Amino acid sequence: MKYFVAAAEDRRLTADSRHALRGSFIELSDGVTHYELTGPEHGEVVVMAGGLTIPLFYWDGLVTELHARGLRTLTFSAYGRGYSDRVQARYDERLFARQLAELTDRLGLTTRLLHFVGTSMGALVAMTYAAQSPASLSTLTIVGPAGLAKPQLTSPHRLLRSDLLAGFVARRRGRQILQGHLGHNVRDPELGVKLADMVLDAFRFEGSLYAVFDTLQHLPVSGRDDLFRKTGTLDIPTLLLWGDEDQVTPLRHFDTARALLKPQHHHVIPECGHMAPFERPLDVADQIAPFVVARSERLDS
């Protein structure tokens, strides 16, 4: 799809503009990546890969909880999200997995085993990375993953297969579609407003809608059973988490995910929508922290 700037995108990401923005920045092969590496210096490192629209701020509540449990965290905004570059490239899982691989390498984190958390579309990215570098992961946590719905004629990557149609829809109705999508993500209306404000503020930067719609074109979020199945053969200790009221990746896919991933542990979070790390950070941390610590203690012994 041809790069475009939407009408409401009235900001530009530059070296100067980033001085006033939160977080750290690093130049990778595809562009500048926005990240935060924080928490206890000697703690086990938990790396978090987010969904279709979310910036790294999404993880703030979970980060706080994990730090309190002695864990260090790496959060980042995928290309096209947060304050990372809106690169003019094919937005598929290879781009995001490459971003993740380069970021962890440049930050000197590849000398140790890492703990990955992937939610929604980010689960597909985390699984892609795991398939490429299984020996680098100590644990993998999958939260409300995309990918298990059956492909339909109305699937986004099919509807938007035409560059002309994708560009037209993105320009004319992109922001409206984005706002509708965000409205289904969380159970609590107040949190929904907070989420929308956070995402839409970052979407004022030029190229944001282009990045999302190019992702919808080139990163299938349905019919990905083979990726789940392959992940289940990697011998990486896996934790599967799901919100019981998830309207985006419904709980009916939970048993399929369990059968394919063969997780060591699984848990359904009650009264929770699609964005469990954002909605229920305490509950998610209560699942992740002991899982990570137990694995680390086994390796140390």
C-alpha positions, 0 to 999 in steps of 0.5 A, spaced: 500 500 500 502 506 498 504 511 504 499 516 506 498 521 511 491 522 514 488 528 515 488 528 523 495 526 523 498 533 525 505 531 528 511 528 525 516 524 529 523 527 528 530 527 532 528 534 535 520 532 537 523 526 540 527 530 545 520 532 549 517 524 549 517 519 554 522 513 553 528 511 550 530 511 542 535 506 538 536 506 530 535 499 528 536 497 520 528 499 519 528 505 523 528 508 530 524 504 535 521 507 542 523 502 548 524 502 555 528 497 559 527 498 566 526 495 573 531 491 578 538 491 574 539 484 576 532 481 575 530 476 570 528 480 563 521 480 561 520 482 554 513 484 551 510 484 544 504 488 544 497 488 539 495 491 533 495 499 535 498 499 542 504 503 544 509 501 550 505 505 555 499 500 554 504 495 559 505 500 565 501 497 570 504 490 568 511 493 568 510 496 575 507 489 578 513 485 575 518 490 578 515 489 585 516 482 584 523 483 582 523 482 575 526 487 569 522 489 563 523 491 556 517 494 553 517 497 546 513 500 541 512 496 534 514 500 528 508 504 526 506 505 534 507 509 539 513 513 538 517 508 533 518 510 526 512 509 521 517 505 516 515 505 509 515 497 509 511 491 508 508 490 515 508 483 517 511 479 522 517 478 519 518 486 520 516 486 527 520 479 529 526 483 526 525 489 530 525 485 536 531 481 535 535 487 533 532 491 539 534 485 544 541 484 541 543 492 541 541 492 548 546 487 550 540 482 552 542 476 548 547 473 552 542 471 557 535 467 556 529 472 556 522 471 558 517 473 552 510 475 553 505 476 547 498 479 547 493 479 541 497 480 534 503 481 539 503 473 540 504 472 533 510 476 533 512 473 539 511 466 536 515 467 530 521 470 534 520 463 538 520 459 532 527 463 529 531 463 536 528 458 540 534 457 544 534 464 546 527 464 550 527 461 557 519 462 557 513 464 553 507 467 555 501 468 550 495 472 552 489 472 548 492 471 542 490 472 535 490 467 529 485 462 531 479 464 528 478 461 521 479 465 515 473 468 512 472 472 506 471 478 510 478 477 514 482 484 513 488 481 509 483 478 504 478 484 504 484 489 503 488 485 498 488 490 493 492 496 495 487 501 491 482 498 496 486 498 502 488 505 501 481 508 500 478 505 506 484 507 510 484 514 508 476 515 508 474 510 514 481 509 518 480 513 524 473 511 525 474 503 524 480 504 529 475 507 534 470 502 533 476 496 534 478 500 541 471 500 543 471 492 544 478 491 547 476 492 554 470 490 559 470 497 563 468 503 559 472 508 563 478 504 562 476 504 554 476 511 554 483 511 557 485 506 552 482 510 546 486 516 549 492 513 549 492 510 542 489 516 539 494 521 541 500 516 538 496 516 532 496 523 531 503 522 528 504 522 520 503 515 517 500 511 523 493 509 519 498 507 514 502 502 518 496 499 521 492 498 515 498 495 511 499 491 517 492 488 516 494 487 509 500 483 510 499 480 517 494 475 517 490 474 524 486 468 522 488 461 520 494 461 524 494 454 527 500 452 524 504 457 527 501 455 534 502 448 533 509 449 531 510 453 537 508 447 541 513 443 539 519 448 541 520 445 548 519 452 551 515 452 557 509 456 556 503 460 560 497 461 556 492 467 559 485 469 557 480 474 559 473 470 560 469 476 557 474 477 551 470 479 545 476 480 540 479 473 541 473 469 544 474 464 549 471 459 545 478 459 542 482 457 549 481 449 548 484 450 541 490 454 543 491 449 549 491 443 544 496 446 539 501 450 544 501 445 550 502 450 555 505 448 562 500 452 565 494 456 563 489 460 566 482 464 565 482 471 568 475 472 570 471 479 569 476 481 564 476 483 556 481 482 551 487 486 554 488 483 560 495 486 561 492 493 561 485 491 565 488 486 570 495 487 571 495 485 578 492 478 576 497 477 570 503 479 574 501 474 579 501 468 573 507 471 570 512 472 576 512 465 579 512 462 572 518 466 570 521 465 577 520 457 577 523 456 571 529 461 573 530 457 579 530 450 575 535 453 571 540 455 576 539 449 580 
